[in-house]
Amino acid sequence: MSEVVADLGFDELFVEFAQELRSVGLVIGSDDVISFCAAAAQLNPADALDIYWSGRTTLVRRRENIEAYNIKFQEFFLDIRDDETDVRKKKIKASVSTTATLEVPNVEPGEPGDGEEESKMGLVAAVNDIYRNKAFSECTPAELASLRKMIATLRLAPPKRRTRRFQSVERGKRIDMRKMVRSNMRALGEPHEIFFSKRKEKLRPVVFILDVSGSMADYSRNLLQMAYSARRANQKVEVFCFGTRLTRITKYLSKLNPDEAMELAGGSVLDWDGGTRIGDSLNTFLRSYGRTRMGRGAIIVICSDGLDRGDPATLAKSMEDVARVAHRIVWMNPHKGDIPDYIPNAMGMMIAQPFIDQIVSGHNLRSLEEFSRKLTTIR
């Protein structure tokens, strides 16, 4: 094995990556791992593209495993947090881009190519770095198509909530007295071990209510793609669209094929690109779903610019009622942009603001990525 690889500790990182691949079903032997490290050493062990092909040629034996390999490579080397402490991963990520998304050519190593395939990963990473900071309203149709593929990779996992039930744990702050008593009785009153417990956690429901009216035309398709990603990640997510009426589209977003899901969801919404009646739509949600398990105690994410044509009194009453049943209300307004101290100027937003717990932006990919990270921390 190369001294460079060993000195920098990349060999340990590559072994860890091989173990991650084993966890998703790839059959990898010790000799395969040695070959992987040796191949990377002959190239550049800090270059993502070199690592990718080194691993793909030595660790992947079956064509049907390529997709699993790509996903795990993306997660392990590229989807690292900003506060990542592993210097090796930072070097590898920096070799492509700070916001790289894996997109590799469809040719096998050794096959003839025109030279562009070898650098495609780096080029795509550079383009993605521009895309994620560009507002959706300023993107071309081709750029939007690329962005939706990137939005599909977002991981919007619902946050957890503590229940009233308890479960046993190895270490904790609360002693499990019942288990202690039973154990002591079996030992004739001589305690041998201390048992602990903590409250069980369950996923908290998340409800997306998306504005698909004409004023949201530049953003609605991308927000719908975000909701699809959230629904695919967990079944505790419910999705509604509204313009002048409310439409539940959750069942369509359960489709495995994203294009089919988007088409079915779009076709079911009859008032797409029409007017906006936020208050009436929220009132429909409350009457039909809000006081059930779906809405009670949930995080309600309303995606709208606040340009409402309905009765202001209806909106105020609906927001007040939603605030009573929801755990938190998050309002995603693309017009907020990157303004930290944003003050709403649309009438609908001004009426709703007293009942909103948090206002976030959704005008570009970066803002959606930030939202996906914050969602799991909402308490």
Secondary structure, DSSP 4 states (H G I P E B T S, - for coil): --HHHHHHTHHHHHHHHHHHHHHTT----HHHHHHHHHHHHHS-TT-HHHHHHHHHHHH--SGGGHHHHHHHHIIIIIS--TT---HHHHHHHHTT-TT------SSPTTS---SSGGGHHHHHHHHHHHHTTS-GGG--HHHHHHHHHHHTT---PPPEEEEEEEEEESS-SEE-HHHHHHHHHHTTT------EEEEEEEEPPEEEEEE-SGGGTTTHHHHHHHHHHHHHH-TTEEEEEESSSEEE-TTGGG-SSHHHHHHHHHHH-TTTTS---HHHHHHHHIIIIITSTTTTT-EEEEE------S-HHHHHHHHHHHHHH-SEEEEE-GGGTT-TT----SHHHHHHGGG-SEEE--SSHHHHHHHHHHHTT--
